[in-house]
Amino acid sequence: MSYYQKAEWVLERLDAENTVIVDARYALNDSEAGKKAYAEAHIPGAYYVSLSGDLSGPKRPDGQGGRHPLPEPAALAGVVERLGIGQRTTVIAYDDQGGAMASRLRWLLQWIGHDGDVFVLEGGFAAWREAGYPVSAEVPASVEGVTFTPDVREELLVTGAEVRSRLGQPGVVLIDSREGARYRGETEPLDPAAGHIPGAINRFWAEGRHADGTWKSAAEQAERFADLSQDDEIIVYCGSGVTATPNVFALQEAGFRNVKLYAGSWSDWISYEGNPIATGDEK
């Protein structure tokens, strides 16, 4: 079953026991836009989390760790506790960025040891409103008495140093999840250097969706990655470890099991002097 679910499915679970709905809307060019949109209207009972404020740690002056560094596990546990998320709580997340921000939350929950189901609303809040379902401006109170003990799954993650050590190794595939122009180094709107990690192939994360924005099936995802071996170690990155996460889950739905996230991604890679940079298409 896909981790994306339609608005009707979510509607049926608005008051479900042991279920938390999370609004993760966020615009990379306006860090307050998502919070403002939430204040105006959101799914009833939904809590808000910010990519920069809740789902990332503090940025370092030298850029190491990337534009959206991973939060400390204890700090992230504090965030999910106040939302009422325990180790086995069912979570339904949504955004209006194609599922990228909600997928970041899903990945982070897996990383710190959450064992419950986490679903993403297909089509985001726009699909919810288009369906004519209820919205609210009421902010639910923080939850008390919920404890989340992090059990970090380091096997889901690779560091920049580990990526460097794997460059050119057989059996390792690097996937750059950014759009083609950024991958090729033709443009770079967010980071101070353009290009990609040498040897990386390009699989734009948004190609995991149909033209109408719906998520592709497991078979269709498998077709996207048909040229890859399921025996390989797959390392996925993007600009800052956010839009790579839908590709991580697409690969998993396609049957790949050895999939890891380079969380610092391109913005971390270029912060280290001497890291090689490639441009154009890989042969």
Phi, psi and omega per residue, in radians:
M1 nan 2.339 3.140
S2 -1.128 2.611 3.069
Y3 -1.381 -0.149 3.001
Y4 -1.510 2.390 3.114
Q5 -2.308 2.591 -3.083
K6 -1.391 2.855 -3.068
A7 -1.011 -0.692 -3.134
E8 -1.057 -0.704 3.113
W9 -1.088 -0.748 3.128
V10 -1.151 -0.739 -3.138
L11 -0.957 -0.697 -3.124
E12 -1.199 -0.202 -3.064
R13 -2.064 0.320 -3.108
L14 -1.021 -0.676 -3.096
D15 -1.967 0.390 -3.097
A16 -1.167 2.531 3.127
E17 -1.182 2.511 3.083
N18 0.982 0.654 3.142
T19 -2.273 2.313 -3.134
V20 -2.153 2.317 3.090
I21 -1.815 2.332 -3.054
V22 -2.217 2.232 3.068
D23 -1.630 2.057 -3.080
A24 -2.065 0.461 -3.126
R25 -1.076 2.409 -3.080
Y26 -2.865 2.349 3.084
A27 -1.911 2.223 -3.100
L28 -1.098 -0.465 -3.128
N29 -1.644 0.027 3.127
D30 -2.743 1.665 -3.003
S31 -1.149 -0.271 -3.140
E32 -1.720 -0.128 -3.038
A33 -1.075 -0.761 -3.118
G34 -1.134 -0.731 3.125
K35 -1.118 -0.700 3.114
K36 -1.153 -0.723 3.125
A37 -1.109 -0.702 3.105
Y38 -1.084 -0.736 -3.120
A39 -1.109 -0.527 3.137
E40 -1.346 -0.740 -3.118
A41 -2.966 2.411 3.092
H42 -2.651 3.003 3.079
I43 -1.127 2.324 -3.097
P44 -0.927 2.280 3.103
G45 1.502 -0.081 -3.101
A46 -1.305 2.493 3.017
Y47 -1.695 2.713 3.131
Y48 -1.857 2.405 2.956
V49 -2.245 2.502 -3.133
S50 -1.817 2.378 3.090
L51 -0.978 -0.856 -3.077
S52 -1.371 -0.564 -3.057
G53 -1.576 -0.531 -3.045
D54 -2.079 -0.589 -3.017
L55 -1.805 0.224 3.090
S56 -2.476 2.745 3.017
G57 -1.613 3.104 3.127
P58 -1.120 2.451 3.089
K59 -1.325 2.515 3.106
R60 -1.592 2.572 -3.134
P61 -1.034 -0.543 -3.120
D62 -1.474 -0.018 3.110
G63 1.458 -0.144 -3.114
Q64 -1.185 2.387 -2.994
G65 1.723 -0.291 3.068
G66 1.570 -3.117 -3.101
R67 -1.236 -0.462 3.111
H68 -2.300 1.299 -3.110
P69 -1.035 2.661 3.061
L70 -1.074 2.422 3.048
P71 -1.245 2.754 3.001
E72 -1.109 2.411 -3.107
P73 -0.941 -0.700 -3.133
A74 -1.144 -0.683 3.116
A75 -1.157 -0.726 3.106
L76 -1.133 -0.677 3.089
A77 -1.058 -0.653 3.098
G78 -1.122 -0.643 3.099
V79 -1.121 -0.865 -3.072
V80 -1.218 -0.508 3.091
E81 -1.096 -0.751 -3.114
R82 -1.237 -0.275 3.037
L83 -1.520 -0.144 -3.119
G84 1.519 0.341 -3.123
I85 -1.652 2.032 3.022
G86 -1.762 -3.033 -3.067
Q87 -1.048 -0.528 -3.057
R88 -2.045 0.224 3.139
T89 -1.189 2.401 2.997
T90 -1.367 2.289 -3.094
V91 -2.082 2.342 3.014
I92 -2.071 2.055 -3.077
A93 -2.014 2.653 3.082
Y94 -2.616 2.822 3.038
D95 -2.602 -2.831 2.956
D96 -2.325 0.563 -3.135
Q97 -2.116 0.656 3.086
G98 1.303 0.155 -3.126
G99 1.685 -0.005 -3.070
A100 -1.166 -0.806 -3.116
M101 -1.205 -0.713 3.109
A102 -1.143 -0.609 3.103
S103 -1.212 -0.591 3.042
R104 -1.036 -0.794 3.096
L105 -1.064 -0.784 -3.137
R106 -1.026 -0.782 -3.139
W107 -1.128 -0.763 -3.142
L108 -1.059 -0.704 3.119
L109 -1.094 -0.749 3.086
Q110 -1.078 -0.729 -3.083
W111 -1.064 -0.674 -3.113
I112 -1.623 0.188 2.964
G113 1.708 0.297 3.068
H114 -1.201 2.302 -3.062
D115 -1.923 0.040 3.123
G116 -1.544 3.080 3.089
D117 -1.323 2.485 3.026
V118 -2.277 2.100 -3.117
F119 -2.021 2.715 3.109
V120 -2.078 2.315 3.123
L121 -1.205 2.050 3.135
E122 -1.194 2.259 -3.117
G123 1.481 -0.116 3.063
G124 1.148 -2.836 -3.094
F125 -1.101 -0.523 3.121
A126 -1.065 -0.713 3.123
A127 -1.151 -0.649 3.113
W128 -1.081 -0.832 -3.133
R129 -1.182 -0.673 3.137
E130 -1.085 -0.558 3.119
A131 -1.321 -0.168 3.128
G132 1.396 0.360 -3.103
Y133 -1.419 2.792 -3.018
P134 -1.158 2.594 3.049
V135 -2.258 2.903 -3.107
S136 -2.568 2.707 2.998
A137 -1.891 0.022 -3.109
E138 -1.338 2.320 -3.141
V139 -1.670 2.073 -3.141
P140 -1.182 2.634 3.141
A141 -1.234 2.620 3.043
S142 -1.064 2.557 -3.096
V143 -1.565 2.415 3.080
E144 -1.963 2.658 3.042
G145 1.560 0.030 3.104
V146 -1.693 2.306 3.140
T147 -2.040 2.318 3.067
F148 -2.191 2.052 -3.140
T149 -1.765 1.957 -3.092
P150 -1.088 2.420 3.021
D151 -2.329 1.425 -2.931
V152 -1.098 2.296 3.118
R153 -1.749 1.487 -3.063
E154 -1.122 -0.371 -3.117
E155 -1.193 -0.193 3.126
L156 -1.484 -0.084 -2.872
L157 -2.286 2.572 2.916
V158 -2.269 2.649 3.098
T159 -1.663 2.962 3.072
G160 -1.058 -0.684 3.124
A161 -1.106 -0.664 3.116
E162 -1.206 -0.615 3.058
V163 -1.110 -0.795 3.124
R164 -1.001 -0.731 -3.095
S165 -1.200 -0.302 -3.096
R166 -1.752 -0.105 -3.093
L167 -0.982 2.201 3.101
G168 1.410 -0.028 -3.134
Q169 -1.311 2.379 3.029
P170 -1.156 2.576 3.118
G171 1.463 0.102 3.108
V172 -2.157 2.250 3.125
V173 -2.120 2.195 3.051
L174 -1.712 2.247 3.105
I175 -2.043 2.111 3.051
D176 -1.611 2.109 -3.010
S177 -1.623 0.028 -3.111
R178 -1.380 2.889 3.109
E179 -1.138 2.754 -2.967
G180 -0.990 -0.690 -3.097
A181 -1.119 -0.638 3.102
R182 -1.264 -0.748 3.100
Y183 -0.984 -0.783 -3.093
R184 -1.340 -0.171 3.126
G185 1.471 0.263 -3.138
E186 -1.329 -0.447 3.115
T187 -2.663 2.662 3.067
E188 -2.649 1.657 -3.050
P189 -1.410 -0.227 -2.982
L190 -2.099 -0.496 -3.040
D191 -2.051 2.757 -3.026
P192 -1.346 -0.084 3.089
A193 -2.406 2.547 -3.096
A194 -1.898 2.703 3.112
G195 2.213 -2.771 -3.135
H196 -2.557 2.966 3.086
I197 -1.236 2.263 -3.088
P198 -0.955 2.354 3.131
G199 1.594 -0.217 -3.117
A200 -1.260 2.511 2.995
I201 -1.729 2.832 -3.067
N202 -1.902 2.145 3.014
R203 -2.359 1.612 -3.094
F204 -1.002 2.224 -3.019
W205 -1.029 -0.613 -3.080
A206 -1.206 -0.236 3.073
E207 -1.279 -0.061 3.007
G208 -1.367 -0.027 3.121
R209 -2.023 2.731 3.008
H210 -1.337 3.015 -3.135
A211 -1.053 -0.501 3.134
D212 -1.503 0.085 3.092
G213 1.593 -0.112 3.119
T214 -1.316 2.643 -3.071
W215 -1.348 2.384 3.138
K216 -1.209 2.690 -3.139
S217 -1.251 2.933 3.105
A218 -1.019 -0.694 3.138
A219 -1.152 -0.683 3.121
E220 -1.214 -0.625 3.063
Q221 -1.143 -0.696 3.113
A222 -1.064 -0.612 3.111
E223 -1.170 -0.639 3.100
R224 -1.038 -0.601 -3.034
F225 -1.980 0.454 -3.043
A226 -1.128 -0.379 -3.120
D227 -1.461 -0.001 -3.117
L228 -1.820 2.661 3.094
S229 -1.648 2.375 3.104
Q230 -1.275 -0.083 3.049
D231 -1.489 -0.237 -3.086
D232 -1.381 2.739 2.920
E233 -1.478 2.143 -3.105
I234 -1.852 2.126 3.102
I235 -1.960 2.157 -3.041
V236 -1.971 2.380 3.076
Y237 -2.499 2.968 3.078
C238 -2.550 -2.386 3.101
G239 -1.468 -0.735 -3.080
S240 -2.550 0.366 3.049
G241 1.510 0.317 -3.127
V242 -1.867 -1.118 -3.091
T243 -1.260 -0.138 3.006
A244 -1.216 -0.477 -3.017
T245 -1.144 -0.658 3.035
P246 -1.052 -0.586 3.076
N247 -1.199 -0.645 3.068
V248 -0.988 -0.837 -3.090
F249 -1.277 -0.559 3.062
A250 -1.107 -0.745 3.090
L251 -1.082 -0.747 3.122
Q252 -1.109 -0.715 3.110
E253 -1.154 -0.480 3.106
A254 -1.401 -0.043 3.067
G255 1.846 -0.014 3.115
F256 -1.376 2.370 -3.074
R257 -1.989 -0.409 -3.126
N258 -1.754 1.188 -3.074
V259 -2.005 2.252 -3.101
K260 -2.261 2.672 3.124
L261 -1.823 2.269 2.913
Y262 -1.570 1.649 -2.939
A263 -1.146 -0.663 3.126
G264 -1.197 -0.547 3.041
S265 0.975 -2.704 -3.012
W266 -1.012 -0.696 -3.093
S267 -1.162 -0.472 3.024
D268 -1.387 -0.760 -3.087
W269 -0.956 -0.793 -3.061
I270 -1.373 -0.095 3.122
S271 -1.398 -0.184 -3.126
Y272 -1.799 2.054 3.134
E273 -1.059 2.304 3.104
G274 1.718 -0.239 3.061
N275 -1.144 2.268 -3.086
P276 -1.232 2.622 3.132
I277 -2.239 2.355 3.083
A278 -2.006 2.692 3.049
T279 -2.289 2.942 -3.111
G280 1.321 -2.987 3.123
D281 -1.552 2.527 3.049
E282 -1.362 2.536 3.101
K283 -1.261 nan nan
